Amino acid sequence: MSSAVSGVSGTQVIPVFISSGESVSLSCYNALHQCSSTTWIYNKYRRSSTVEVFTGGIKKNNTERSERLSLTSDCSLNIYKTTQHDSGLYTCRQYVNGQRNHIPEINVDLHVLHVSSSSSSSSSSSQTEMRANTSVTLSCRLFSYDCDHEFSYYGYQLVWMNQTDVDLQTDSRYQIRSDKLCLISLTTTLVNEDDNTELRCVLKHKNDIKTSVTYTVRFTGKTSL
């Protein structure tokens, strides 16, 4: 699933919400000269250093993710199969003869929702073993340029739901914790009926769903008949 940015030009920040694994296109409005005047810069966090990802329409191969980045014919920045490491503030600027053009820059704040898992029987953090009678924890986190501020200012909320969109906070089988603004965890002990069950982490703003991640429980080592 891909997401495209639509918004306004100027110094206003355009928020974009996606889940990890999706591809996204960040638009640069009023781009000049077939991208030869276009520069995209990136800041991971508010106090992080600035990284140039495209200069004069030419990709800078200075990051591990550079192979997943590309420009479209209208100078939009494509990010293929985003990860939580792609979140942050992306700025598109126009330069003519090395000087900043009068065209206002475009700022896009990319939010990435990501779910990770761990279990009481996992021997490695990179692999989660799923089977009945195993305690499993799913951690859902929103990654963005300034997540804590946004949660406080805008009133964002993370919620765990089941396949029928019931808030799992109301189900005693699940222990829901939200010790940090941008993180919510779910812990449960699996039963046989949980195989292929879908659990969904949802980012909400009032009654509006911004994005969500669906995690499917699949028991480890189960073979098909």
PyMOL commands that set and color helices and strands:
alter all, ss='L'
color gray80, all
select helices_A, chain A and resi 33-35+66-68+84-86+147-154+168-170+192-194
alter helices_A, ss='H'
color red, helices_A
select strands_A, chain A and resi 2-4+13-19+23-26+38-43+51-55+58-59+69-71+77-79+88-96+99-100+106-119+135-143+156-161+175-180+183-189+198-205+208-216
alter strands_A, ss='S'
color yellow, strands_A
deselect
rebuild
show_as cartoon
